Amino acid sequence: MTQRRWLYGLMGLLSLLGLIGIFTKERSFLFFFAFLVDFEYFFLKSDEMLEDYMNRSASRAFFCGMIATAAVTLLCFFLRGQIAGGSLLTGFAAGWAVSVTVYAVSTAYYGIRERWDLASDQK
């Protein structure tokens, strides 16, 4: 479980890509600073519940990302008339964005729900 906690925490290194948004005019890279919150996993106590909701979040994000990749690629190719390589690249970017978003929202949901359950147990 310690190895997974390190992997979850190291996802925070993606926030370094936000520096590109500071040093260039590509402000969309600033969104990568949202990965700073992943450093909290270095300090969380890992238990079965954490592992369970992280696994659920990851699998949900994977499947949503794959569906989004296929849908966007097909839409770009058939409806927008892009070349195959360009539509696949757009599909990959959209799939990755959907995966990251679904993973972040899902882990936040499970984490908040767990904290609420712990708070209600103390009453």
C-alpha positions in Angstrom: 0.0 0.0 0.0 2.9 2.3 0.6 4.0 2.1 -3.0 0.6 3.1 -4.2 0.5 6.0 -1.8 3.8 7.2 -3.3 2.4 6.8 -6.8 -0.7 8.9 -5.9 1.5 11.5 -4.4 3.9 11.7 -7.3 1.0 12.6 -9.6 1.5 16.1 -8.0 4.6 16.4 -10.1 2.3 17.1 -13.1 1.8 20.5 -11.5 5.3 21.4 -12.7 3.8 21.7 -16.2 2.0 24.7 -14.9 5.3 26.5 -15.0 5.1 26.5 -18.8 2.0 28.7 -18.4 3.9 31.2 -16.3 7.0 31.5 -18.5 5.1 31.4 -21.9 1.9 32.9 -23.2 0.2 29.5 -23.1 -2.1 30.2 -20.1 -3.9 26.9 -20.5 -0.9 25.2 -18.9 -1.8 27.0 -15.6 -4.6 24.4 -15.1 -1.9 21.8 -14.3 -1.4 23.5 -11.0 -4.6 21.7 -9.9 -2.4 18.6 -9.5 -0.8 20.2 -6.4 -3.5 18.7 -4.3 -2.2 15.2 -5.1 0.8 15.8 -2.8 -1.6 15.3 0.1 -1.4 11.5 -0.5 2.1 11.5 0.9 0.6 12.5 4.3 -2.6 10.4 4.4 -2.8 7.2 6.2 -3.4 4.5 3.7 -6.2 2.0 4.5 -8.5 -0.4 2.7 -11.2 2.3 2.1 -8.7 4.7 0.5 -7.4 2.0 -1.7 -10.9 0.9 -2.7 -12.1 4.4 -3.7 -8.9 5.2 -5.5 -9.3 2.0 -7.5 -12.9 2.7 -8.2 -12.0 6.3 -9.3 -9.2 5.1 -11.5 -11.3 2.4 -13.3 -14.2 4.9 -13.8 -11.8 7.5 -15.2 -10.2 4.9 -17.6 -13.5 3.8 -19.1 -14.8 7.4 -19.4 -11.5 8.4 -21.1 -11.6 5.6 -23.6 -15.2 6.3 -24.5 -14.4 10.0 -24.9 -11.4 9.3 -27.0 -13.5 7.1 -29.4 -16.4 9.6 -29.5 -14.3 12.7 -30.1 -12.1 10.9 -32.7 -15.1 9.8 -34.7 -16.8 13.1 -34.4 -13.8 15.0 -35.6 -13.2 12.6 -38.5 -16.7 12.3 -39.8 -18.4 15.6 -38.9 -15.5 18.1 -38.9 -13.7 16.4 -41.8 -10.3 16.4 -40.1 -7.6 14.1 -41.3 -7.2 10.8 -39.4 -4.1 11.8 -37.5 -5.5 15.1 -36.4 -8.8 13.6 -35.3 -6.9 10.9 -33.3 -4.7 13.5 -31.6 -7.8 15.6 -30.7 -9.4 12.4 -29.4 -6.4 11.5 -27.3 -6.3 15.0 -25.8 -10.0 14.9 -25.0 -9.8 11.4 -23.6 -7.0 12.4 -21.3 -8.8 15.5 -20.1 -12.0 13.5 -19.4 -10.0 10.9 -17.5 -8.2 13.4 -15.3 -11.5 15.3 -14.7 -13.5 12.1 -13.8 -10.7 10.8 -11.6 -10.3 14.1 -9.7 -14.1 14.6 -9.2 -14.6 10.9 -8.2 -11.8 10.9 -5.6 -13.0 14.2 -4.2 -16.5 12.8 -3.9 -15.3 9.7 -2.1 -13.0 11.6 0.1 -15.6 14.1 1.1 -18.2 11.4 1.7 -15.7 9.5 3.9 -15.0 12.6 6.0 -18.8 13.3 6.4 -19.3 9.7 7.5 -16.5 10.0 10.1 -17.9 13.3 11.3 -21.4 11.8 11.7 -19.9 8.8 13.6 -18.4 11.1 16.2 -21.8 12.7 17.1 
